[in-house]
Amino acid sequence: MQYRSDKYGNKISVLGYGCMRFTQMAGVIDIDKAEKEIMAAYHAGVNYFDTAYIYGGSEQALGKILERNHIREKVNIATKLPHYMLKTVESAEKCFNEQLSRLRTDYVDYYLMHMLSDIVTWERLKTDGIEAWLKEKKASGAIKQIGFSYHGNTDGFCKLVDAYDWDFCQIQYNYLDEHSQAGRKGLDYAAAKGIPVIIMEPLRGGRLANNLPEKAQKIFADYEMKRSPAEWAFRWLWNQPEVTCVLSGMNSMEMVQENVRSASESRIGEFTEKEEKLLSDVVKAIQEKMKVGCTGCGYCMPCPKKVDIPGTFAIYNKSYTDGWFKAFEEYMLCTVLRKDSTSASNCIECGKCEQHCPQGIQIRQELKCAKRRMEGPIYKIAKWFVGTFLKY
């Protein structure tokens, strides 16, 4: 196993264990199976285990496995505060204590503000006293390092990076999302400020491993270097020195073994120009199946009505390639769960964006299509609920 350093010089395995996708039987985590997989990863050198309060049964299962194998002190636990469910610091304290009980520990190594959506949300949390609460927890040793996980656009991410002395952060990033969400620009920005970056969704929820278009599969199959699509995706990430750790939701021994091998063999800067072109061709093959040919360059921004144009198109495309429900969840996170809505329906058709689009996309028309696709009755009800009950 290879390791990269966190902000304080501690060694983190480049492969992290994502604990959201443990195998379940009748809705209950198969803890014996999960234990075998976790311990195989541990013995191979994995020392970073990521869970969250809202991952049903995950914290409890991880805590039990670590305790009965007597390895709690030998690994790093990362878990997350569901701030969007809490109204006061007192409720955060209660939630944190519950997490410690679930995890069977008296401290958390890496603690994240879960799905921190924008700077306004962070300012509200500060007003509620979260900053002082975190400071106290860190001083007492109950929390070792403080970070945040993020879904949203690049500018919003960079503003959050600057808003607090974070110890680390977590973003969705893969070769298909290189220029959407926080993207490469966000990755580079955080790394330049000395903030370690943990990567989630390296396979786009499995799409980059198991659901590629036939043309993309053929590109991989015909290449002289024989690697699985998953291995190509992971190695692309480990090729970049700005990436600290890549999470994988491993739920089979085969996945553990393949990922551990890839993590052990990969090297920073190993990709050749030919291999970069290979993945570029794969991206093009995937994008051929998309509705809008947006590259996420951001030249259309800023929108005077705050529409997140690249983000909207990325999610609109995802609704066809990855499934509507998964895309809808992301659209809610990126447009509604923030003080200033960035919805496609904000568009007033001024046309300013189209003057700068290097792809010549008919943005106003495509935003109408995205609105019809993503902003149906369920969206409107959810938006009303957020505006009525979740005050910023």
N, C-alpha and C positions, 0 to 999 in steps of 0.2 A: 504493500500500500504506500502511496505517496501522500505527503502532507504539505499544507501551506499554512502560513502563520496568520493568526488573528491580530487585532490591534495591539495586543500586549505580548505578542511573541509566542503565545500558546499554539501548539500544533493541532490543526484540524485536518482530518482525512479528506482528501479531495472528493471522495464519494460519501455522501451522507444518506442516512436511512430515513426516508419519509414514511411516517407511521399512520398515514391516513387510510391506506388501502390494505390493511390486514385482511386476510381471508375471513369471511363470515359464513356461519352456518345458521340458517333460520334467523338472521338478524343479529346473531351473537358472534363476537370474534372467536375464532378457533385459536385459543391461546397456546395450545401445545404446538401447533403448526407454526405460528408466529414465533414462538420461542426457538424452534430449530433454525428458522431462517435468520433471526436476529443474532443468535449465537454463532452461526456460521459466518455472518458478516463481521461480528466482533472479533472472532479468532483470526479473520483475514486482515484485521487492522482498522475497520470502520469504528470511529469513536464519536460520531455526531448523529444524534437521534432526534428527529423533529416531529412534534405532535402539536395539538392545540386543544383548548377547552371544548370546542364544538365538534371535534372529531369523536363521534359517539363511541365510548368505551376505549378509545386509544390510550389516553393517559393512564387509565387503570391497568390496562394490559401491559404497557411498557413498564410501569412501576413495579408490577408483580414479577415480571420477567427479570428485570435488573436486580431486584431484591433476592429472589430465590437462587440466582446464580452468583450473588455476592460481587457484583461488578459496578455498582452505582458510582463509586469513587473513581473508577477507571474510564468512565465515558462522560460525554457532554450531553445534557438534556436541553433541548430548545423547545419552549412552548410559548403560547400566545395569550394575551389578555383580550377578551372580546369586549372592547370598550364600547362598541355600538349597542351592547345589551345593558350597559351600566349607566347610572345617572349620577352617582356620587363616588367620592374616594372611599367612603365606607363600604360601598358595594364592591369596589375593586379589591379592597382588603379581604372581604369575605370570599370573593372568587379566587383570589390568590391562595388563601389558606386551603380552600377546597382542592385546588390543583396540587398543592404540596401533599395533601392527604392521599389524593389519587395516585400520585407519583411515588409515594412512600419515601419522601426525602424532606430535608429541611432547607434546601436551597435549589435554585434553578440557575444553570450555567449561562444560558442565552434566553432572554425574555423579550418577546416582541409585542408591539402594539399591532394587533391583527388587522389586516386590511385597512391601514390608515389611508384614507381616501384623498385628503388634500390638506393644505396648510390651514384652512379655516377650521377643520375638525381638530387639528392639533392645538390651535389657539383656544378652542373651546375646552379641550381637555386640560390645558394649562390653567384656564380660568377656574375650572372645577378643582384644581389642586393636584393634578396628576404628576406634575414635575417635582413638587416637594415630596410626594409619596414615593416616587421612583428613587429620588436622592436618598431617602431614609432607608429604603430596601437595599440599595447598593452599599450604603455605609455599614449596614448591619451584616452584610454578606449573604442575605437571603436571595439576592439577585446579583450575579457576577457581572453580566454585561447586558446592555439595553439596546434594542433595535426596533425596527418596524418592517412589516411586510407590505407590499404595495401593488395595486393594480390601478393603472391610470396612465396619463400621458407623460412625456419626458419632462416638460416644463414643471408640472406639478411635483414630479419626483425630485428634481433638482432643488426646488424651493423647500421641500421637506428635509432634504439632506442638510441644508443650510440653517434649519430652524432650531437645531438642538445638537449637543455634542454626542452624537450617536456612536455606539461601539461597533455596530454592524447593521446591515440591512438585507432584505430578501426581495428578489424581483423575479417575475416570469421572464425567461429569456431562452431563446433557442434559435436555430438558424433560420426558421421561418418568421420569427418575431424579432429579427435583428433590429428593425427600425420601427417597431410599434411598442406600445406600453413604455416602460422606462428606456428600453432599447440599449443599443451600444453606446449612444451618447450618455445615457444615464449611468451605465456601468462605468464608463471612463471617468465621468464626473465624480462619482463616489470614490473610486479607486484613487483618483488624484488627490482627494482630501484625506486619504489614509483610512477609508472606511471599508472593511472587508465586505464582500458581496456574496451572499448565498443565493444559489439559483434554484428556483422551483419550475415545474412544468418543462423540463428539458426535452420531453417527447410530446409536448402539447396534449397531455392527457392520454398518451398512447398512440395518437394519430401518426406521429413520425416513425413509429415502429411497426404498426399493424394495419394502418388504413391509408396507405399511400396509393395514389393513382397508379394504374398499370404502367404508364410511361415512366414514372419516377422509379418504380420497382425495377424496370428494365435497365435504367441508367445505372443503378447500383449493381445489378446482376452482371452487366457487361463489363464492368470496370475490372482492371487487372488485379487490384487489391481486394480480396474477398472479405468483407466485413458485413455484419448485419446492419440494417438501417439504424437500429438503436445505438450500436457502437459508433457509427459515423456521427450521430447526433451528440453523443457524450464526448467523443474525442474533439469535435469542433469546439466545445466549451472548454475542455481542459487545455486546449491549444493556447488559450488566452490567459496571460498572467494576471489579469484583473479579476478573474474568477477565483474565489477562495474555495468554495465547496458546491458540489452539484447534488441535489436531492433526488433520490429515486424511490418511488413507492413500490418496493420489491415485495412480491407476495408468492414467490416460488423459489425453490432452491436453484433452479436453472437461471433465473434472473440474477440472483445473488452471485452465482459463480461467474456468469458472463460479465457483469458490471465490475466485480472485484478484479477480474483479469484485465479488463480495459483500463481501469483506474491505475493498476500497477504498471501497465506498459506505456501509457500515454506520456507525452512530454510537451512542455511549453514550446511553441514555435515549430512543431514537427510537421505541420501541414505545408505541402508544396503548392505552387501556383496551380498545378494540375488538379490537386485535390480540392482546392478552393473553387475551381471552375466546376468540378463535379457537383458540389453542393449547390452552386449557383444554378446549374442546369436542373437539378432536382427541384429547387424552389420555383423555377419557371414552369416546370411540369405541374407542380401543385397549383400555381397561380392560374394556369389555363382553365382550371375547374372553378375558379372564383368568379364572382359577379362583377367586381370592380377592380380594375388593374392599378390600384393605388399601391405605391411603393413605400408609403409612410415617410416621404422625404420632409414633409412639413412646410413646403414653400407656400402652401395655401393659407397658412396661419400667420397671425392670429385672426380669428373670426370676430367681427365687431359684436356679434351676439353670443360669443363664447361657445359656439358649436365646436366640439372636438372632431374635426373632419377626418383626419387620419384614423383616429381611434374608432369612430363610427363605422368607417368602411372596413377596418380590420375585423370588427365584430360582425358586421353584416355578412362579410365573406365567410367568417367562421360559422355562421348560422347554417350555411349550406354544406360546408366541408366537415364540420365537427358535430353538427346537430343543433337544433334551435334552442333547446332548454339550456344547454351549456353556454351558448352565446348570450341568451337572455339574461342569465345570472351575471355575466360579465358586463353586459350593457347597463344593468341596474347599478352595479358597483361604480361604473365609470361615468354615469350621467346623472343619477338621482341622489346617491348617497354623498352629497356634498352641498354646500350652501348655494352655490351658483350652478344651476343646471347646465349641462353641456349637450343636451338632447338635440337630435336632428330636427325636431319640430321647432326649435328656436330660429331656424333659418328664415330670413326675410327676402331671400333671393336677390340680394344686392349685386351678386356677381363678382365681387372683389376677388374671391378665392380663385375663380377660373382664369383670371388674368395672369396668375403666377404659377399655374399647374404645368410642370414640364411634360406631363403625360397627356395633356389635352383632354382630361376627363370632364365630362359635363356634370360638374359637381352638384349644381342645384337640382338637376333631374335625379341624380343618383341618391341624393339625400332624401328626396321624396320617396324613392323606392325603399330606402333603409327605414324611413319612418313607418311606412305601411307594414314592413316586415317585423319591426321590433317594438313598435309602440301601439299595440292593440289594447283591448280592454284590460287585460291583466296588468300591463305596464301602467295604464292610467290609474288603476286602483292602487297599485303599489306606490306610485308617485304621490297620490293623494294621502296615503297612509303615512309616508315618510314626512311629507310637509306638515301634516297635522300633529303627529305624535313624537317625531324625533326632532327636537328643537336644537338649533346650533347656537 
